[in-house]
Amino acid sequence: MKKISILFASVVAMLSFNSCSETWDDNPTLYGVPENATFTLNKPTMADNLVLLDQGGTLHLTCNQPDYGYQAPACYEVQASLTQDFTKYETLGTVLYNRAEINPPCDEVANAACKLLGVVDEVDVPTTPISLWIRLRAYIDQSPENTTCYSNAVEYKQVQVYYNISVPGLQTGLYLRGDMNGWGVTDEFLTTDEMGIYELDNITITKGQTFKIADADWGPVNLGAGSAELKLNEPYTLNGGDNPGNLSCPDDFTGKLKLELRAGKYYLTLITSEEQK
């Protein structure tokens, strides 16, 4: 009888342990990040050498991950400044998700440097290399407010910048084409002051109306639905290729369309008028 009691107690203990383990796996505790917490951005191998920001190229950064209490899938933003204290800085557009492959595009770095330098015309670009400080902002996508954490800053001592400023309000040759405008080319996206970001204001799309983003000839740019469902005020990954399916508006919409080109992929956000306020 005593042996049976001991065996029963062991089984109960094992079941309790398994239950706790499953609860942790399903609902891990997310640590809040202490104020002024940091994580380590490693010194790049090219930090002391001349760095030419080649169009189409990338920088290469590595870091450790902030301690969130478990192995969290963190997002990383790259920020650039002309000074170590980051009193004034620019955040690059591409968000990265693998700390072993933090490779910010050189064109975004050049764009950030031009903004920080106050470049307006090509003659404003320095002919000699500049010093550029880089740091990372890490956060967990599901809770960025209480998980944001900044790395230390590292210095690239000799960065040769090229002219890379986006002038807002220019035509792009990219159109909203759908039921709302007879699939014509009347609604054209315009450039913004951010590289790779285009906008189209004052658009109304009725629930159920279908549309695409395309050029005037249904040529190289013909962007439509992916596997997910389009939602208002959330970035949506557009599918390209050979005649992708039409997008469908999930609800009545009035507002601004934001089109982003990041690392060769297009993302569309339908921003409602209420969200813009």
C-alpha positions in Angstrom: 0.0 0.0 0.0 2.9 2.3 0.9 4.5 1.7 -2.5 1.2 2.5 -4.3 1.0 5.8 -2.4 4.5 6.7 -3.4 3.9 5.8 -7.0 0.6 7.9 -7.1 2.4 10.9 -5.6 5.1 10.6 -8.3 2.6 10.5 -11.1 0.8 13.6 -9.7 4.1 15.5 -9.4 4.9 14.6 -13.0 1.5 15.7 -14.3 1.8 19.0 -12.3 5.3 19.6 -13.8 4.0 19.0 -17.3 1.1 21.2 -16.8 3.3 24.1 -15.6 5.7 23.5 -18.6 2.8 23.7 -21.1 1.5 26.9 -19.5 4.9 28.5 -19.8 5.3 27.5 -23.4 1.9 28.9 -24.3 2.0 32.0 -22.2 5.6 33.0 -21.5 6.1 35.9 -19.1 7.3 39.0 -20.9 9.7 41.1 -18.9 9.3 44.9 -19.1 12.5 46.6 -20.0 14.0 48.8 -17.3 14.5 52.5 -18.1 17.7 53.2 -19.9 18.4 49.5 -20.5 20.8 48.7 -23.3 22.1 45.7 -25.2 25.3 45.3 -27.1 25.9 46.3 -30.7 29.2 44.9 -31.8 31.8 47.0 -33.5 31.6 46.4 -37.2 34.7 45.1 -39.0 34.6 48.1 -41.4 34.1 50.7 -38.6 37.6 52.2 -39.0 37.9 51.8 -42.8 36.6 53.8 -45.7 33.0 52.8 -46.3 31.5 53.5 -49.7 27.7 53.5 -49.6 27.1 51.5 -52.8 23.6 51.6 -54.2 22.1 48.2 -53.8 24.6 47.2 -51.1 24.2 46.8 -47.3 26.1 47.4 -44.1 26.6 44.4 -41.8 25.9 44.6 -38.1 25.6 42.0 -35.3 24.4 42.3 -31.7 23.2 40.3 -28.7 19.5 40.2 -27.8 18.0 42.1 -25.0 16.8 40.0 -22.1 13.0 39.8 -22.3 12.7 36.8 -20.0 12.7 34.3 -22.8 13.9 33.9 -26.4 11.7 36.5 -27.9 11.4 37.2 -31.7 12.7 40.8 -31.5 12.5 43.5 -34.2 15.4 45.8 -34.8 15.4 49.3 -36.2 18.7 51.0 -37.3 19.2 54.6 -36.3 21.9 57.0 -37.5 23.3 60.2 -36.1 26.2 62.6 -36.6 26.9 62.6 -32.9 27.4 60.0 -30.3 24.7 61.4 -28.0 22.0 61.0 -30.7 20.5 64.4 -29.9 19.4 64.3 -33.6 19.0 61.1 -35.4 17.2 59.4 -38.3 15.5 56.0 -38.2 16.0 53.8 -41.3 12.9 52.4 -42.9 13.7 48.7 -43.0 12.8 46.7 -39.9 15.0 43.7 -39.4 14.2 40.5 -37.6 17.3 38.4 -37.4 20.1 39.7 -35.1 22.6 37.6 -37.0 21.7 39.4 -40.3 21.2 43.1 -39.5 22.0 44.4 -42.9 20.6 47.9 -43.4 20.5 49.0 -47.1 23.1 51.5 -48.1 20.6 53.7 -49.9 18.7 54.1 -46.6 21.9 54.9 -44.7 22.8 57.5 -47.4 19.3 59.0 -47.2 19.5 59.3 -43.4 23.0 60.9 -43.7 21.8 63.4 -46.2 18.9 64.4 -44.0 21.2 64.8 -41.0 23.6 66.9 -43.0 20.8 69.2 -44.3 21.4 68.2 -47.9 19.0 69.8 -50.4 20.9 69.8 -53.7 23.6 67.4 -54.9 26.3 70.1 -54.4 25.5 70.0 -50.7 26.9 66.5 -50.3 30.4 66.5 -48.6 33.2 65.5 -51.0 35.1 63.9 -48.1 34.0 61.0 -45.8 32.1 61.8 -42.7 31.8 60.2 -39.3 28.4 58.4 -38.7 27.2 56.9 -35.5 24.8 53.9 -35.6 22.7 52.3 -32.9 19.8 49.8 -32.8 16.3 50.0 -31.3 15.0 46.6 -30.3 11.4 45.8 -29.4 8.8 43.0 -29.5 6.2 43.6 -32.2 3.3 42.6 -30.0 4.2 45.1 -27.3 6.6 47.8 -28.5 5.7 50.3 -25.7 7.2 48.3 -22.8 9.9 46.3 -24.7 11.8 49.1 -26.5 15.5 49.0 -25.7 18.4 50.8 -27.3 21.9 49.5 -28.0 25.2 51.3 -27.5 26.3 53.5 -30.4 29.2 52.5 -32.7 31.1 54.9 -35.0 31.8 54.4 -38.7 34.7 56.8 -39.0 34.9 57.2 -42.8 31.6 57.1 -44.6 31.4 58.4 -48.1 27.9 59.7 -48.6 26.1 60.1 -52.0 23.1 62.2 -52.9 20.0 60.3 -52.0 17.1 62.6 -51.0 13.5 62.0 -51.9 11.6 65.1 -53.1 8.0 64.9 -52.1 5.1 65.4 -54.5 6.6 63.9 -57.6 4.8 61.5 -59.9 5.7 57.8 -59.5 3.8 56.1 -62.4 2.1 53.8 -59.8 -1.7 53.9 -59.7 -4.6 52.7 -57.7 -6.7 50.8 -60.3 -10.0 49.2 -59.4 -13.8 49.3 -59.3 -13.7 52.8 -57.7 -12.2 54.4 -60.8 -13.1 52.1 -63.6 -9.6 50.5 -63.4 -8.1 53.6 -65.0 -5.0 55.7 -64.2 -6.6 58.7 -62.5 -5.3 58.0 -59.0 -1.5 58.2 -58.9 0.8 57.7 -55.9 3.2 60.6 -55.2 6.6 60.6 -53.6 7.1 61.6 -50.0 10.2 62.9 -48.2 11.0 59.2 -47.3 12.8 57.0 -49.8 10.6 54.1 -51.0 7.4 55.5 -49.4 4.6 56.8 -51.7 1.1 58.1 -50.8 -2.3 58.7 -52.3 -4.6 61.0 -50.4 -8.4 61.5 -50.3 -9.4 58.0 -51.5 -12.8 56.3 -50.9 -13.2 52.6 -51.4 -16.5 50.9 -50.7 -16.6 47.6 -48.9 -16.2 44.7 -51.4 -14.7 46.8 -54.2 -11.7 45.2 -55.8 -8.5 46.8 -56.9 -4.8 46.5 -57.6 -1.7 48.7 -57.5 -0.1 48.8 -61.0 1.6 50.9 -63.6 -0.2 52.4 -66.6 0.5 49.4 -68.9 0.0 46.6 -66.4 3.7 46.0 -67.0 6.5 45.3 -64.5 4.4 46.6 -61.5 1.2 44.7 -61.1 0.5 44.1 -57.4 -2.4 42.3 -55.9 -3.6 40.0 -53.2 -1.4 37.7 -51.1 -2.5 34.8 -48.9 -3.6 37.0 -46.0 -6.7 39.1 -45.6 -6.4 42.9 -46.1 -7.1 44.9 -43.0 -7.5 48.6 -42.5 -4.6 50.5 -40.8 -2.3 47.5 -41.0 0.6 47.0 -43.5 -0.3 44.3 -46.1 2.3 42.5 -48.2 1.4 42.8 -51.8 1.9 39.9 -54.2 3.5 40.5 -57.6 4.3 38.1 -60.4 2.1 37.1 -63.3 -1.3 38.7 -62.8 -1.9 38.3 -59.0 -5.4 38.3 -57.7 -7.4 41.4 -56.9 -7.4 43.0 -53.5 -10.8 43.4 -51.8 -11.6 46.2 -49.3 -12.9 44.6 -46.1 -15.0 47.6 -45.1 -16.0 51.1 -46.3 -12.8 53.2 -46.4 -12.0 56.9 -46.7 -8.5 58.0 -46.1 -4.9 57.8 -47.4 -3.1 54.9 -49.1 0.6 54.3 -48.1 2.7 52.2 -50.5 6.2 51.1 -49.2 9.0 49.5 -51.2 11.3 47.6 -48.8 14.0 45.2 -49.9 12.2 44.5 -53.2 8.8 44.0 -51.7 5.8 46.3 -51.7 3.5 46.9 -48.7 0.2 48.7 -48.7 -1.5 50.3 -45.8 -5.1 51.8 -46.0 -5.0 54.5 -43.3 -8.4 55.7 -42.3 -9.1 59.4 -41.8 -9.7 58.8 -38.1 -6.3 57.1 -37.7 -4.6 60.2 -39.3 -5.9 62.5 -36.6 
